Amino acid sequence: MFAIAFLIGLYANLIFLIGLSGLLKPGIIVSFTVTYFFLAIIFWSKFDEKINLREISSEVINHFIKNRLWIILICLAVLIMVLGSLAPETAFDATWYHLTLAKLYLGFGDIRYIPGGLFYYSVMPKLVELLYIPALSINGYILAHFIHLSFALLTGFVIYILTKKFSTSYIALIVILIYFSNVVVLWEATTAYIDLARSFFEVMALWGVINYIEKKEKKWLIESAVLFGLAIETKLLALTSLPIFLVVIFFFSFNKWKGKLADGLIFMILSLIPSFAWFVLALVGTGNPIYPFFSNYDLNFGRDLLAFPRIISDMITIFIASNDPVSPLYLVFAPLLLVIWRKLTREEIMMVLLSGVGLVIWTLSPKTGGGRFLLPYLPLFSVTVGIILYKIKNKKILFKVSLITILIFFSITVIYRGIAQLKSLPVILGFESKESYLGKNLNFNYGDFYDFDGKFKELIGPNKKVLLYGFHNLYYMDVPFIDASYVQKGDRFDYVATQHVLLPKRFSYWQPIYYNKITDVTLYTLGQNWIY
């Protein structure tokens, strides 16, 4: 699993180097991808040459026979995620910048800073968007969806392994189900977002630092730091998770204090290396290495630090009334910690403590993402519930009630997401057109765009460019464009288009040649190429 995580990180960063070199072309990316995956398979087979496929398949079959209920339910959750991944992308952030920036980088042929107020995330570390570049070169949003979905499955596998360290394989399966009981997990797996990838790299980093404590081998500290660095490269906000790893190093490692301080310093330095080139790119483009933080688009931290009642309220609310729902199961099982506390080992106390640290980190961090921003800590919460289940397994009535409770909450999640996915079945099965589906699910009042009648693309063509005013989510813009947020003196274009805004006075004499009442888009021309 560590080899897989590192191979993913290496692949993304090689795409980044190709982008920096100005060779970011679909043909080059596809050729590189095929070559890389061929070599990666050879490396992985060498790295894990001790694997006996016959033994593994036998173990899986026996596991299924003994635990078929839980495995079938897990497969049901995966099926719902897969079905959702086949639907056209409509999620806000994906059509705003996750997919759009990948598409723009491909159009530019390189990775660069895009000025202005629309794509201010363009030089923030973007590991997953780098993975979306080859996805768009090969297939499009569906492959991007499956890339993000794969991180949910990988995270579930790591949760299983970590839970087995503290319990049994039976309980570990149940814990996967608990993880998939989060609506936010099942929903995000159907989008081209990035939070599940951050979750994967963070839980892998935690696994690595636990190995460091258990095996007392320095290589695990280094691997853990690099994996956490990949989480930071996925989402800069992952820096806020640093206290989790420092708590493990300072309070649970085998070293004396000087060694702990050295380990903490090594961890922090190594974790910044994967994002270093991004920091340089941001510094050159904006003068701020961690742009857009501490800028006009700053995300504020710790505003509620002294508002203790608000902190407690937020901690409870996130589990029962989040915009991106998190399972209330964690809240239901929390009181049982009081029952089992004296039975916990030092390692189990560590996992419970880290869950608390994760919840506090979320409380003090920006909450613009709701349940999404709690995603990296859901594996911790899930493993903690697994520890609780293991400790109460001999209390048969309590254990059975717990399993019934888990089944109830999982069923609610599956039904909720299943109903949500029903609306996409017609377009997935081909009974509804993509145009019809997007017309009902995109938010054109906020600047989403789709060329329903094909006229927009037909009028502009592949060799001319349009200047856009008032648009926001541009993933489905399939013609060469410049947005008004980053247009510069000397830029050339042939058309001007507006959405929900008036045409600027400097173009008042341009003639309208197209209007779409669904998107409220008007296209203007002067009949010649124009220099801004």
C-alpha positions in Angstrom: 0.0 0.0 0.0 2.9 2.4 0.7 4.3 1.6 -2.7 0.9 2.5 -4.3 0.8 5.8 -2.4 4.3 6.8 -3.4 3.7 5.7 -7.0 0.6 8.0 -7.2 2.6 10.9 -5.7 5.5 10.4 -8.1 3.2 10.2 -11.1 1.5 13.4 -10.2 4.7 15.3 -9.7 6.2 14.0 -12.9 3.1 15.5 -14.6 3.9 18.7 -12.8 7.4 18.7 -14.2 6.1 18.1 -17.7 3.7 21.1 -17.1 6.6 23.3 -15.9 8.6 22.4 -19.0 5.8 23.6 -21.3 5.2 20.1 -22.8 1.7 19.6 -21.4 0.0 18.3 -24.5 -2.6 15.5 -24.6 -0.4 13.2 -26.8 2.6 13.6 -24.6 0.6 13.0 -21.4 -1.1 9.9 -22.8 2.2 8.4 -24.0 3.9 9.2 -20.6 0.9 7.7 -18.7 1.0 4.4 -20.6 4.8 4.1 -20.1 4.7 5.1 -16.4 1.9 2.6 -15.6 3.8 -0.2 -17.4 6.9 0.5 -15.4 5.0 1.0 -12.2 3.4 -2.5 -12.5 6.8 -4.0 -13.0 8.1 -2.1 -10.0 5.2 -3.0 -7.8 5.4 -6.7 -8.7 9.1 -6.6 -7.7 8.4 -4.6 -4.6 5.7 -7.0 -3.5 7.1 -10.2 -5.0 6.3 -12.2 -1.8 2.5 -11.9 -2.5 0.9 -15.2 -3.3 -2.2 -14.6 -5.3 -3.6 -18.1 -4.6 -3.3 -17.6 -0.9 -4.9 -14.1 -1.1 -7.8 -15.3 -3.2 -8.4 -18.2 -0.8 -8.3 -15.8 2.1 -10.8 -13.5 0.4 -13.2 -16.3 -0.3 -13.1 -17.6 3.3 -13.5 -14.0 4.5 -16.6 -13.6 2.3 -18.2 -16.9 3.5 -17.7 -15.9 7.2 -18.7 -12.3 6.8 -20.9 -12.1 3.7 -23.4 -9.7 5.2 -20.9 -7.0 5.8 -19.0 -7.5 2.6 -22.3 -7.4 0.6 -23.2 -4.1 2.3 -19.8 -2.7 1.6 -20.2 -3.7 -2.1 -23.6 -2.0 -2.1 -22.0 1.3 -1.0 -19.3 0.9 -3.6 -22.0 0.3 -6.3 -23.8 3.5 -5.4 -20.5 5.4 -5.6 -19.7 3.8 -9.0 -23.1 4.7 -10.4 -22.8 8.3 -9.2 -19.4 8.5 -10.9 -20.9 7.8 -14.3 -23.1 10.9 -14.2 -22.0 14.2 -15.7 -20.1 16.5 -13.3 -22.3 19.1 -11.7 -20.5 19.7 -8.3 -19.6 23.4 -7.8 -15.9 23.3 -7.0 -15.2 20.7 -9.6 -16.8 22.8 -12.4 -15.3 26.0 -10.9 -11.6 25.0 -10.5 -10.7 21.3 -9.9 -11.5 20.2 -13.4 -11.4 23.6 -15.0 -7.8 24.4 -14.0 -6.7 21.0 -15.3 -8.4 21.8 -18.6 -6.8 25.3 -18.7 -3.3 23.9 -18.0 -3.8 21.5 -21.0 -5.0 24.5 -23.1 -2.0 26.6 -22.1 0.4 23.7 -22.6 1.9 24.4 -19.2 1.2 25.1 -15.5 1.2 28.8 -14.6 -0.2 31.4 -12.3 -3.6 32.7 -13.5 -4.1 36.2 -12.1 -7.4 37.7 -11.1 -10.3 36.9 -8.8 -11.6 33.7 -10.4 -8.8 31.2 -10.5 -6.8 32.3 -7.5 -6.2 28.7 -6.6 -4.1 28.2 -9.7 -0.7 28.1 -7.9 -1.9 26.4 -4.7 -0.4 22.9 -4.5 -2.6 20.6 -6.7 -1.6 17.0 -6.7 -5.1 15.6 -7.6 -5.7 18.2 -10.3 -2.5 17.0 -11.8 -4.0 13.5 -11.9 -7.1 15.0 -13.6 -4.9 16.3 -16.5 -4.3 12.9 -18.0 -7.9 12.0 -17.1 -9.2 14.8 -19.3 -6.7 13.9 -22.0 -7.9 10.3 -22.1 -11.6 10.3 -21.2 -12.9 13.4 -19.3 -14.8 13.8 -16.1 -15.8 10.1 -15.8 -12.2 9.0 -15.4 -11.6 12.0 -13.1 -14.5 10.7 -11.0 -13.1 7.2 -10.8 -9.7 8.6 -9.8 -11.3 10.3 -6.8 -13.5 7.3 -6.1 -10.3 5.1 -5.9 -9.1 7.2 -3.0 -12.3 6.3 -1.1 -11.6 2.6 -1.7 -7.9 2.9 -0.8 -8.8 4.8 2.4 -11.3 2.1 3.3 -8.6 -0.5 2.9 -6.2 1.4 5.1 -8.9 1.8 7.8 -9.4 -2.0 7.7 -5.6 -2.6 8.3 -5.4 0.0 11.1 -8.5 -1.4 12.8 -7.0 -4.9 12.7 -4.1 -3.6 14.7 -6.5 -3.0 17.6 -9.3 -5.6 17.0 -10.3 -8.5 14.7 -10.9 -8.7 10.9 -14.6 -9.1 11.6 -14.7 -5.7 13.4 -12.4 -4.2 10.8 -15.0 -5.0 8.1 -17.7 -3.3 10.2 -15.5 -0.2 10.5 -15.3 0.1 6.7 -19.1 0.1 6.8 -19.0 2.8 9.4 -16.7 4.9 7.2 -19.1 4.4 4.2 -22.0 5.4 6.5 -20.9 9.0 6.0 -23.0 10.6 3.2 -20.1 13.0 2.6 -17.9 10.0 1.7 -20.4 8.4 -0.7 -21.1 11.8 -2.3 -17.6 13.0 -2.7 -16.6 9.7 -4.3 -18.9 10.7 -7.2 -17.2 14.0 -7.9 -13.9 15.4 -9.1 -13.1 16.9 -5.8 -9.9 16.2 -3.8 -10.8 15.7 -0.2 -10.8 11.9 -0.3 -7.2 11.9 -1.7 -6.1 14.1 1.2 -7.8 11.7 3.6 -5.9 8.8 2.0 -2.5 10.4 2.2 -3.1 11.6 5.8 -4.2 8.2 7.0 -1.3 6.6 5.2 1.0 9.0 6.9 -0.5 8.1 10.3 0.0 4.4 9.5 3.6 5.2 8.7 4.3 7.1 12.0 2.6 4.2 13.9 5.0 1.8 12.2 7.8 4.1 13.3 6.8 3.8 16.9 6.3 0.1 16.8 9.4 -0.9 14.7 11.7 1.9 15.8 13.0 2.3 12.3 13.8 5.8 11.0 12.7 5.0 7.5 9.1 4.9 8.7 9.3 8.5 10.0 10.7 9.6 6.7 8.0 7.8 4.7 5.3 9.1 7.0 6.6 12.7 6.5 6.7 12.4 2.7 3.2 10.9 2.7 1.9 13.8 4.8 3.7 16.1 2.3 1.6 14.5 -0.4 -1.5 15.3 1.6 -0.3 19.0 1.9 0.3 19.0 -1.9 -3.2 17.7 -2.4 -4.8 20.4 -0.2 -2.7 23.1 1.6 -5.2 23.1 4.4 -3.7 19.7 5.4 -1.0 21.7 7.1 -3.5 22.1 10.0 -3.2 18.3 10.6 0.4 18.7 11.6 -0.5 18.7 15.4 -1.8 15.1 15.0 1.6 13.8 13.9 3.5 16.0 16.4 1.3 14.6 19.2 2.3 11.1 18.2 6.0 11.9 17.9 6.2 13.9 21.2 4.0 11.9 23.4 4.1 8.3 22.1 7.4 7.7 20.4 10.3 5.8 22.1 12.8 8.6 21.9 13.9 11.0 24.7 13.0 14.6 24.3 16.0 15.6 22.2 15.2 12.8 19.9 11.5 13.7 19.8 12.4 17.3 18.9 14.7 16.2 16.2 12.1 13.8 14.8 9.4 16.6 14.9 11.8 18.9 13.0 12.6 16.2 10.4 9.0 15.5 9.9 8.0 19.1 9.4 10.9 19.8 6.9 10.3 16.6 4.9 6.5 17.2 4.7 7.1 20.5 2.9 9.3 19.1 0.2 6.6 17.7 -2.2 5.0 21.2 -2.3 8.2 23.1 -2.6 8.0 23.7 -6.4 4.4 24.9 -6.0 5.6 27.4 -3.3 8.3 28.7 -5.7 5.7 29.0 -8.5 3.4 30.9 -6.2 6.2 33.2 -5.0 7.3 34.0 -8.5 3.7 34.7 -9.6 2.3 36.4 -6.6 5.1 37.3 -4.2 3.4 34.9 -1.6 4.6 31.3 -1.5 1.3 30.1 0.1 -1.0 32.2 -2.0 -4.0 32.8 -1.6 -3.5 32.5 2.2 -2.7 35.9 3.7 -4.1 37.6 0.7 -7.4 39.2 -0.4 -8.7 35.6 -0.7 -7.4 34.6 2.8 -9.1 31.7 4.7 -9.2 32.7 8.3 -8.2 30.3 11.1 -9.1 30.2 14.8 -11.8 32.9 14.9 -13.7 30.9 17.5 -10.7 30.0 19.6 -12.0 31.8 22.7 -15.7 31.1 22.0 -15.8 27.9 23.9 -19.7 27.4 23.8 -19.5 27.9 20.0 -16.7 25.3 19.7 -18.8 22.7 21.6 -21.9 23.6 19.5 -20.0 23.2 16.3 -18.6 19.8 17.4 -22.1 18.5 18.0 -23.7 20.2 15.0 -21.3 18.7 12.4 -22.5 15.2 13.2 -26.2 16.0 13.1 -26.8 19.0 10.8 -23.8 19.3 8.4 -24.3 20.6 4.9 -22.2 17.6 3.7 -23.6 15.1 6.2 -21.2 13.2 8.6 -22.6 10.1 10.3 -24.1 10.7 13.7 -22.7 7.2 14.6 -19.5 8.8 16.0 -21.6 10.9 18.4 -23.7 7.9 19.4 -20.6 5.8 20.3 -18.6 8.6 22.0 -20.2 8.1 25.5 -19.1 4.4 25.4 -15.5 5.7 25.8 -16.3 6.4 29.4 -17.3 2.7 29.8 -14.1 1.3 28.3 -11.5 4.0 29.1 -9.8 1.9 31.8 -9.4 -1.0 29.5 -7.6 0.9 26.8 -4.0 0.2 26.0 -1.5 3.0 25.4 -1.8 2.7 21.6 -5.6 2.7 21.8 -5.5 5.8 24.0 -3.4 7.4 21.3 -6.0 6.8 18.6 -8.8 8.2 20.8 -6.7 11.2 21.6 -5.8 11.8 18.0 -9.5 11.7 17.1 -10.1 14.4 19.6 -7.2 16.5 18.2 -8.7 16.1 14.7 -12.1 17.3 15.8 -10.5 20.4 17.5 -8.4 21.1 14.4 -11.6 21.1 12.3 -13.3 23.4 14.8 -10.6 26.0 14.6 -10.1 25.7 10.8 -12.3 27.4 8.2 -15.6 25.7 8.0 -16.6 26.7 4.5 -16.5 23.1 3.4 -18.7 21.8 6.2 -18.4 18.0 6.5 -15.9 17.9 3.6 -13.3 19.5 5.8 -13.8 16.9 8.4 -13.2 14.1 5.9 -9.5 13.6 6.7 -10.4 12.7 10.3 -13.2 10.3 9.6 -10.8 7.4 9.3 -9.5 8.2 12.8 -13.1 8.4 14.1 -14.0 5.1 12.4 -11.0 3.3 13.9 -11.9 4.7 17.3 -15.4 3.2 17.0 -13.7 -0.1 16.0 -11.7 0.0 19.3 -14.9 0.6 21.2 -16.6 -2.4 19.5 -13.7 -4.6 20.3 -13.7 -3.6 23.9 -17.5 -4.3 24.3 -17.6 -7.5 22.2 -18.0 -9.6 25.3 -21.0 -7.5 26.5 -23.3 -9.4 24.1 -26.4 -7.3 24.4 -24.5 -4.0 24.1 -22.5 -5.4 21.2 -25.6 -6.5 19.3 -27.4 -3.2 19.9 -24.3 -1.5 18.5 -24.3 -3.6 15.4 -28.0 -2.9 14.8 -27.4 0.8 15.3 -24.6 0.7 12.7 -26.9 -1.2 10.2 -29.7 1.4 10.8 -27.4 4.4 10.1 -25.8 2.7 7.1 -29.2 1.9 5.7 -30.3 5.5 6.0 -27.1 6.6 4.2 -27.5 4.1 1.4 -31.2 4.9 0.9 -30.5 8.7 1.0 -27.7 8.4 -1.6 -29.5 5.8 -3.6 -32.5 8.1 -4.0 -30.1 11.0 -4.9 -28.5 8.8 -7.6 -31.9 7.8 -9.1 -32.1 11.1 -10.8 -28.9 10.4 -12.7 -29.8 6.8 -13.8 -31.7 8.0 -17.0 -28.6 9.9 -18.3 -26.3 7.0 -17.2 -28.4 4.4 -19.0 -28.8 6.7 -22.1 -32.5 7.4 -21.7 -31.8 11.1 -21.0 -29.5 13.4 -22.9 -26.5 15.0 -21.2 -27.9 18.4 -22.2 -31.3 17.7 -20.5 -29.5 16.4 -17.3 -27.2 19.4 -17.0 -30.0 21.8 -17.7 -31.8 20.5 -14.6 -28.7 20.2 -12.4 -26.3 23.1 -13.2 -26.8 26.4 -11.4 -26.9 29.0 -14.2 -28.0 31.7 -11.9 -24.5 31.6 -10.3 -22.4 31.4 -13.5 -22.5 27.8 -14.6 -22.2 27.4 -18.4 -23.2 24.8 -20.9 -23.6 25.1 -24.7 -27.0 23.5 -25.0 -27.7 24.1 -28.6 -24.1 23.9 -29.8 -24.4 27.4 -31.4 -21.9 29.0 -29.1 -19.2 26.6 -30.2 -20.3 26.7 -33.8 -20.2 30.5 -34.0 -16.8 30.9 -32.3 -15.1 27.8 -33.8 -11.8 26.2 -32.7 -9.4 28.9 -34.0 -11.0 32.0 -32.5 -11.2 33.3 -28.9 -13.9 34.8 -26.7 -13.6 37.3 -23.8 -16.0 36.3 -21.0 -17.8 38.6 -18.5 -19.9 37.4 -15.6 -19.1 33.7 -16.0 -17.9 31.6 -13.0 -17.9 27.8 -13.5 -16.2 27.2 -16.9 -15.5 23.5 -17.1 -18.0 23.0 -19.9 -16.7 26.0 -21.9 -15.4 24.1 -25.0 -14.0 27.1 -27.0 -10.8 29.1 -26.5 -11.5 31.8 -24.0 -10.1 34.5 -21.8 -11.9 35.5 -18.7 -12.2 39.1 -17.8 -10.7 38.4 -14.4 -7.3 37.8 -15.9 -7.4 39.5 -19.3 -4.3 41.7 -19.9 -3.3 44.4 -22.2 -2.3 43.0 -25.6 -4.6 39.9 -25.3 -6.3 39.1 -28.6 -9.9 37.8 -29.0 -12.7 37.8 -31.7 -15.9 37.7 -29.6 -17.2 39.0 -26.2 -19.7 37.0 -24.2 -21.7 38.1 -21.1 -23.7 36.2 -18.5 -26.0 38.0 -16.1 -24.1 41.2 -16.6 -24.2 44.2 -19.0 -21.8 44.5 -21.8 -18.9 46.9 -20.8 -19.1 50.3 -22.3 -15.9 49.9 -24.3 -17.7 47.2 -26.3 -21.1 49.0 -26.5 -21.0 49.2 -30.3 -20.3 45.4 -30.8 -23.3 43.5 -32.3 -25.2 40.7 -30.5 -25.3 37.6 -32.6 -26.5 34.9 -30.2 -28.6 34.7 -27.0 -29.5 31.7 -24.8 -32.4 32.2 -22.4 -31.5 29.1 -20.3 -28.0 30.3 -19.4 -28.6 34.0 -20.0 -25.5 34.2 -22.2 -25.2 36.8 -25.0 -22.4 36.6 -27.6 -21.2 39.8 -29.4 -18.9 40.4 -32.4 -17.3 43.2 -34.3 -16.4 41.1 -37.2 -12.7 41.3 -36.6 -9.9 40.3 -34.3 -9.5 42.7 -31.3 -6.6 43.6 -29.1 -7.4 44.4 -25.5 
